[in-house]
C-alpha cells in the first residue's frame, strides 16, 4: 500500500505565500508596497495631489488653526506634501466625479533659521470635500485622535489613513519648495 505523500492544504498555502514574497523580491518591489498600492489612476492621483496641496498652502492662518495646525502668525510660508489614498464615490475616475478625497499630508512652515529637518510640522490624514467651496477637514490631535480619524475617513480606508507617508517624491518636492521659499 502506498502512502499519500501529497502536500497538506495548509502547508501548500504557506508555500504559495513564500513564493509570492520571492516573486515580489525578484521583481524589485516589496510585497507590502504591492498590497498598499492605491487603486486611484495615476493622473487622478496627481491632479488631486496638486489641488489639495494648493488648498493647504494657500490657506490663511485662521484656516490652518481651524485644521488644528497651530503655526505662529507671520512665522513663514506653509509648504505641504500630499498623498491621496482614496476618493468618494469609490468609482470616480476623474476629478470632476470626486466629491471627497482622502489623503495623508505633511505641512511644514518656513522661518528664520529653520531648515526642513527642524521645521515646525503638522501631519496626518485629512478629508477634502470638493463643492462650491472646497472644505478641508483634519481630525483634531489629542486624546481620542484615532477615533476622530475613523469618524472622518470611510472604514474601507482606515488602514491607509493610519499608514505612514509613502510618497517619497512628494516629500522631496515639498522639501525643495521649502528650501526655495526660505
Residue pairs with C-beta under 8 A, 6 or more apart in sequence:
7 15
20 31
21 31
24 30
24 31
24 34
25 31
33 166
36 160
36 163
36 166
38 45
38 84
38 85
38 86
38 160
40 48
40 84
40 85
40 86
40 87
41 93
44 87
44 92
44 93
44 94
44 95
44 98
45 84
47 95
48 82
48 84
48 87
48 95
48 98
48 101
48 103
49 82
49 83
49 84
49 103
49 170
51 95
51 101
51 128
51 130
51 134
52 82
52 84
52 101
52 103
52 105
52 126
52 128
52 136
53 80
53 81
53 82
55 128
55 134
55 136
56 78
56 80
56 82
56 105
56 107
56 136
57 77
57 78
57 79
57 80
57 107
59 67
59 78
59 136
61 71
61 73
63 136
64 71
64 78
64 107
67 122
67 126
67 136
67 137
67 138
68 122
68 138
68 139
68 140
68 141
69 78
69 107
69 122
69 138
70 122
71 78
71 109
71 120
71 122
72 120
75 109
75 110
75 111
75 120
76 109
76 110
76 111
76 112
76 114
76 181
76 182
77 109
77 110
77 181
78 107
78 108
78 109
78 110
79 107
79 108
79 109
79 110
79 174
79 177
79 178
79 181
80 105
80 106
80 107
80 108
80 174
81 105
81 106
81 107
81 165
81 167
81 170
81 171
81 173
81 174
82 103
82 104
82 105
82 170
83 103
83 104
83 105
83 165
83 166
83 167
83 170
84 101
84 102
84 103
85 102
85 103
85 104
85 157
85 160
85 161
85 163
86 101
86 102
86 153
86 154
86 156
86 157
86 160
87 98
87 99
87 100
87 101
87 102
88 98
88 99
88 100
88 102
88 154
89 97
89 98
89 99
90 156
91 97
92 98
92 99
95 130
98 130
99 129
99 130
99 131
100 127
100 128
100 129
100 130
101 127
101 128
101 130
102 125
102 126
102 127
102 153
102 154
102 157
102 160
102 161
103 125
103 126
103 128
104 123
104 124
104 125
104 126
104 160
104 161
104 163
104 165
105 122
105 123
105 124
105 125
105 126
106 121
106 122
106 123
106 165
106 171
106 174
107 121
107 122
107 123
108 116
108 119
108 120
108 121
108 174
108 178
109 119
109 120
109 121
110 119
110 178
110 181
110 182
111 119
111 120
114 120
114 182
115 179
115 182
116 175
116 178
116 179
119 178
123 165
124 138
124 139
124 141
124 149
125 139
125 149
125 152
125 153
125 161
125 162
126 136
126 137
126 138
126 139
126 152
127 136
127 137
127 152
127 153
128 134
128 135
128 136
128 137
129 135
129 137
137 152
139 145
139 148
139 149
139 151
139 152
140 148
146 162
149 158
149 161
149 162
150 158
150 161
153 161
165 171
